[in-house]
Amino acid sequence: KLERIFENAQIIRQMVSREKVLKKIKQIFNLPIIPVRIEGYDISNIQGTNATGSMVVFENGEPDKNEYRKFKIRTKFTPDDTAMLKEVLKRRFNHPEWQFPDLILIDGGKGQINTAAKTINLDIPIISLAKGKFEIFSTTLRLRSGQAKAIPMAKLPNDVRNLVQYIDSEAHRVAISYYRKLHRSSM
């Protein structure tokens, strides 16, 4: 009985901790609501061949692998991550039966976040993790010039940085594993 009480206490502590992280994300990125559902996207290819895209879903700060989606790129056969991302997002948002996210995380910099914002054309906040993973951009934070404001990753609280990197890493893992599967089957 004590073990069950201890396990329940740990579960409650983890839930409270995840809720705090999501509240911090809302505050840092000036989001309209706490991001309960976060979708992460990544593209994987070598010189445009066997290109794939991934969508991972985190509910309440935890991965929901039943909601993950993999995309085989159909329209681009040369290396162009932004065009491939556009295809993935168009295909994803052609499924209104899939629950829409509260926040989207894109692997990439200004080009990817701008492409995502134009492609989706919905009131969904987007953040992107720039190459080298040293800064993050957000559609909700703008400079006076209208450009997306960069936030150094080092300035984020550890728990927020860890969740953002976890989502990004998971999207990358899914995209690259699907790429490898397609690559093996084409050989």
N, C-alpha and C positions, 0 to 999 in steps of 0.2 A: 504494500500500500504506500509506503514511504517512497519507493522508487517511482511509482506513478505520479505522486505529488511532485517529486523532484523533476521528472520529465515534463510535466505540465508547466511547472514554473519556468523551466528552460525555454519551452515553446513560447510562453507568454513574453519572456524577456526578449527573445529573438523578434517576435512580432512588433513589440514596442520599439526595438532598435531599428527595424526596417522602416517603420512608420516615421521615425525621427529623420532618417536619411531622406525619405521621399519629401518630407516637409522642407528640409534644407534645400533640396533640388528645386522645389517650387519657389522658394525665396531667392536663391542665387540666380536662377534663370528667369525670374519675374513671370512665372507661369500662372494662368488663370485658376487652375485647380491643382491639387496634389496629383502627380502622375501615377495613377494606380496601374495602368497598362502602358508599358514602354516597349516599342518595337525597335530592334536594331537591325541595320542593313549593312551588307558588305558584298563586294564583287571580287571574284577570283578568276584569273586567266593568265596564260603566258602567251604573249604576242597575239592575243585575241582568240586563240584556239581553245575549244572546250570550255568556253566562258560560262561561269555560273554566278548566281546571286543567291543570297540567303536573307531570310527574315527570321529573326528570333524574337520571342515574346517573353517579357518579364511581367508577371502579375504580382503586385505588392512587393516588389524587389526580389522575387524569386523566379527562376526560369520555369516556363510552362511549355515543356517539350512537345506536348500534343498540339500546340499552336504553331510550331515552327513550320516554315515553308522553304522549299528549295526551288530555284528557277534556273532552267537551262536557257541561256541567252540565244535568241533566235534571229535577231536583226542585225547584229554587228559581229564581224569576223576579223576585225583589226583592233588593236588595243585602244580603247576609248572608254575609260571607266565611267565618265559622266553620261555618255549615251547608253551604256549598259545599265547604269543605275536608273536612268529615265525609263527604260523598258521594264525593269523590275517593278518600279513604283506604279507605272501605268497598269501593269498586270495585277498587282496587288490591289489597287484601289478600284479595279473593275469587279471586285468581289464585295459588294455592299453587305453581303450576309456575314462577312468576317467582321468582328467587332473592331471599330476604329480605335486607334491608340490615343492616349492623352499626351504622349510625347514620342517623337521619333529621334533615334540616334543614328547618324550616318557616319561610316568610316570615310573620312576625306576632309578636305578643306573648304575654302570659299567656293570653288567651282561646284563641288558636290552639293553644298547646302543651297546654293542658288538654283541649281538644277532641280533639286528636290522640292523647293518652295514653288517653283514655276510649274512643275509637273503635277504636284498634288493639288495645288490651288484650293486648299481647304484651310480652315482656321485651326490647324494643328501645329503646335510649336515643334521646331526642329533644332537639334543641336548636332554639330559635327566635330569629330575628333581629327584634327589635322595631322598630316604626315609627320612622322617623328613622335607623334603623340604628346607634344609639348604644350599645345594650346587647343582650346575648344571654342567654337563659334556657336552663336544662337540667333535664331530669327526673332527672338523676343528682346534681344539686347542690341541696340543700334547706336552707332556714333551719330553725331549731327549731320554728317555727310550722307547718312543712310546706309553706310557699309556695316556689315555685321561686326560687332565688337569681339575681339579676341580676349579670352580669359586664360592666363597661364594655368596649366594643370596643377602646378606647384602651389597655386593660391587656393585651390579647392580644399575643403576639409577632407581628411583621410578617408572617412567613410563614404563620402560622395565620390571622390576620385576612384575608390575601389569599386563601387558599383558601376560607374561609367566604364571603367576599364574591363570589368567582368562582362558587361553586355557587349562591348566592342570585341573582346576576345572570343566570346561565344559565337557571335556572328561570323567572325573570321574563321573559326574552327569549322563551323557548318559549311561555309562556302568552299573552303579548301578541301574538305573531305569529299564533298560532292564533285568538285573539279577533278580530284584524283580518281574517283570512281568512273567518271566519264572518260578520263584520259586512259585508264586501264582498259576499258571496254572498247575504245577506238583502236587500240594497238593490235 
